[in-house]
Amino acid sequence: MFLALCLMTSEPLPDYFLQHLKEEKLKDNDFEIMFYTLLNRVCALRAQQKHAGFVSDAMVKDAKTILQQFDDWHPEFPSWVMPPGHRGFKKDGTAPGVNMAATPGGDKAHRFIWVAMSWLIMHTARLLVYDTLVIYYRAQQAIIPSPQTEEALQRATTAQLDLAQDIQDTVEFYLETLITSQATTRSIGAHMLMMPISVLLGLSTTGPETFAWIARTASRIAEVFAMKQGKIIADFLMKGWKGETFALSPVSKLPSRTNTLDLAGEGSEGTGTPEERGPLTPSPTPDPKIQVGPDILISQK
C-alpha cells in the first residue's frame, strides 16, 4: 500500500524499494517492472512540484513524457476487473475470476483485489500527472493569455475529467463486487477504494458533482465496511456543503458533464432546466477564507 501512499502524499518512492527494482528476479516474480518504473517517475514529479511550490517548464516536459510512456505501455488488464460498459471492457464469461463476487474462494478474491488495485493505482497516477499540466496551463493563461495555452488547458482538463469519470465508474463497480463477495479479504479491497477517492478530492478539476459523488461513495464504504476513513471524508464534505463549519467552493468554473447535482437526496440550484431554475441570483459576499487545496476553501468564521 505504500505505492498508494506515495501517490497521495506526493512523496518519492523509498530508496530501498528503488534498489529492489534492479533485481532481475522481479521480472519473474512480480508485476511488470514498467509499472513500478512509471509510478516512480510520477511520485518523483509530484514531490518535486510539492517542494518547489510551482510547476516549471521542465516539469511539464517530464509530465508529457510520462503520459506518453503510459500510452505506449498500455498493459492488458483482464476483462473481469473492468466494469461493464468501460471502454477497456470485453465481455468474456470464461475469464478466470469473472464470478469472484459469488464465489467464497479466497485465492480468487485475492487475485481480483490485486489486479483491481493495480488498475486503480496506474490510472490514479495518470490523473495526478494531468493535474500537473492543468495547474501549469492555468497559471500561464492567467499571466500571459494566448489561444495556444487555452487550447492546451482545455485538452488537459478534458483528459483529466474523462479519466476521473472512468475511475469513478470503476470504483462503483468494484464496490458493488466487494459488497456481494463473501471473501474475508474483501475489506482490503474496500480500503483500496479510498485511495482514488482521496486523490479525486484534491484534483484541480474536481467540482461540486464529484464532491457529492465522493461523499456518497465514502459514506457507503464506511457504512458497509466500518471504515473510519470513509466516514471522516463523508462528514467533511457533508458539513462543508451544508455550510455548518466551512465552505467548499470551486475556485473557477469547471466544465461539467451535466447540470444537475444531488447530495444525500437534497436538491440544489443546479437541478432542472434553465427555465425551471429561473434567473440566477448573485451569491452573497463571501467571508474571508483560507485555501487548503486547488478547489477547497475553508471559512475563518
Residue pairs with C-beta under 8 A, 6 or more apart in sequence:
1 191
2 13
2 14
2 17
3 13
3 36
3 39
3 121
4 117
4 121
4 124
4 192
4 195
5 11
6 12
6 13
6 39
6 43
7 39
7 42
7 43
7 46
7 121
7 124
7 125
7 128
7 195
7 199
8 195
8 198
8 199
10 43
10 46
10 47
10 49
10 50
10 128
11 43
11 46
11 47
11 50
12 40
12 43
12 44
12 47
13 36
13 39
13 40
13 43
13 44
17 36
18 40
20 26
21 33
21 36
21 37
21 40
26 33
27 33
31 118
32 75
34 69
34 73
34 75
35 75
35 118
35 122
38 66
38 69
38 70
38 73
38 122
38 125
39 121
39 122
39 125
41 62
41 66
41 69
42 66
42 125
42 126
42 128
42 129
45 59
45 62
45 63
45 66
45 129
45 132
46 128
46 132
48 59
49 55
49 59
49 132
49 135
52 59
54 139
55 132
55 135
55 136
55 139
59 132
59 136
60 132
60 133
60 136
63 129
63 132
63 133
64 133
66 129
67 126
67 129
67 130
70 122
70 125
70 126
70 129
75 122
77 88
77 115
77 118
77 119
78 95
78 96
78 97
78 115
79 89
79 90
79 91
79 92
79 95
79 98
80 92
80 95
80 96
80 97
80 98
80 100
80 112
81 97
81 112
81 115
81 116
81 119
82 88
82 89
82 90
82 119
82 170
82 173
83 89
83 169
83 170
83 172
83 173
83 174
84 91
84 173
85 169
86 166
86 169
86 170
86 173
87 166
92 98
96 108
96 111
97 108
97 111
97 112
100 108
100 109
100 111
100 112
100 177
100 181
100 183
101 176
101 177
101 178
101 180
101 181
102 180
102 181
103 109
104 181
104 182
104 183
105 183
106 183
106 184
106 185
108 183
109 181
109 183
109 185
109 186
109 189
110 183
110 185
112 177
112 189
113 185
113 186
113 188
113 189
113 192
116 174
116 189
116 192
117 189
117 192
119 170
120 167
120 170
120 171
120 174
120 192
120 193
120 195
120 196
121 195
123 163
123 166
123 167
123 170
123 196
124 167
124 195
124 196
124 199
126 163
127 160
127 163
127 164
127 167
127 196
127 199
127 200
127 203
128 199
130 156
130 159
130 160
130 163
131 160
131 203
131 204
131 205
131 294
133 152
133 156
134 153
134 156
134 157
134 160
134 204
134 205
135 204
135 294
137 149
137 152
137 153
137 156
138 153
138 204
138 252
140 149
141 149
141 150
141 153
157 205
157 254
157 255
158 255
160 203
160 204
160 205
161 205
161 254
161 255
161 257
164 200
164 203
164 205
164 206
164 210
165 257
167 196
167 200
168 200
168 210
168 213
168 217
171 193
171 196
171 197
171 217
172 217
174 189
174 192
174 193
175 190
175 193
175 217
175 220
175 221
178 186
178 189
178 190
178 193
179 186
179 224
181 189
186 225
187 225
187 227
190 221
190 224
190 225
190 227
191 225
191 227
191 229
193 217
193 221
194 218
194 221
194 227
194 229
194 230
194 233
197 214
197 217
197 218
197 230
197 233
198 233
200 206
200 210
200 214
201 211
201 214
201 233
201 293
202 293
202 294
202 295
202 296
203 294
203 295
204 294
204 295
205 254
205 255
206 250
206 294
206 295
207 250
207 254
207 256
207 295
208 248
208 250
208 261
208 268
208 270
209 256
209 257
209 258
209 260
209 261
211 237
211 241
211 248
211 263
212 237
212 241
212 261
212 262
212 263
214 233
214 234
214 237
215 233
215 234
215 237
215 238
215 241
215 263
215 264
216 234
216 263
216 264
218 229
218 230
218 231
218 233
218 234
218 237
219 230
219 231
219 234
219 238
220 230
221 227
221 230
222 228
222 229
222 230
222 231
222 234
237 248
238 263
238 264
239 245
239 246
240 246
240 247
240 248
241 248
241 263
245 299
246 297
246 298
246 299
247 286
247 287
247 289
247 297
247 298
247 299
248 295
248 296
248 297
249 286
249 289
249 295
249 296
249 297
250 295
251 291
251 294
251 295
251 297
259 270
259 271
260 270
260 271
260 272
261 268
261 270
261 271
262 268
262 271
269 277
269 280
270 277
271 277
286 299
287 299
287 300
287 301
288 299
288 300
289 297
289 298
289 299
289 300
290 297
290 298
290 300
291 297
291 298
292 298
